[in-house]
Amino acid sequence: MIKLLRLLKPYKFHIALVLVLIFLQSLSDLYLPTLMSDIVDIGIVKGDTQYIIKIGTLMLLVTALGTFCSIVANFFHPGYQRALARIFVPESLPMLKFFFTGV
């Protein structure tokens, strides 16, 4: 495991960035139902059109933020994934060969 972490060291910025972006995307996805319930419970019940527009605009912004985080995370993800595959495959082949053949 320590050897694995040592190999990941050059990519720690990219990995951290992807994790933060995925976390923000998840937060935005989980916040949207709360905003929708606020629109129904407060805006529609009281007939407050201004509140519905305000929260609806906030919903659009939260959706845009989640979409942006998803796109940027997917942009950074394949780059370090290919680099790690180049590192791991040659090092793991002898272990896999021994595991499957016993030689």
C-alpha positions, 0 to 999 in steps of 0.5 A, spaced: 500 500 500 505 504 501 508 503 494 502 504 491 501 511 495 508 513 493 507 511 485 501 516 486 505 522 489 506 525 482 498 525 481 496 528 488 494 534 485 489 531 480 487 526 484 485 531 490 482 536 484 477 530 482 475 528 489 473 535 490 469 536 484 466 530 485 464 532 492 461 538 489 457 535 484 454 530 489 452 536 494 449 540 488 445 533 486 443 533 493 441 540 494 436 540 489 430 536 492 431 541 498 430 547 493 424 544 490 421 542 496 422 550 499 418 552 492 412 547 493 412 548 501 413 556 501 412 559 494 406 555 491 402 554 498 403 562 499 402 564 492 409 568 492 411 568 485 417 572 487 420 567 492 419 561 486 423 565 481 428 566 486 429 559 488 428 557 481 434 561 479 438 558 485 436 551 482 439 553 475 445 556 478 446 549 483 445 545 477 450 549 472 455 548 478 454 541 478 454 540 471 461 544 471 464 540 476 462 534 473 465 536 466 472 538 469 472 532 473 471 528 467 476 532 463 482 531 469 480 524 470 483 520 464 489 523 464 492 521 470 488 514 469 492 513 463 499 515 466 497 510 472 496 504 468 503 505 464 506 505 471 502 499 474 501 494 469 509 493 468 510 492 475 504 488 476 505 483 471 510 479 474 506 478 480 500 476 476 504 471 472 506 468 479 499 468 481 496 464 475 501 460 473 505 459 480 512 460 476 
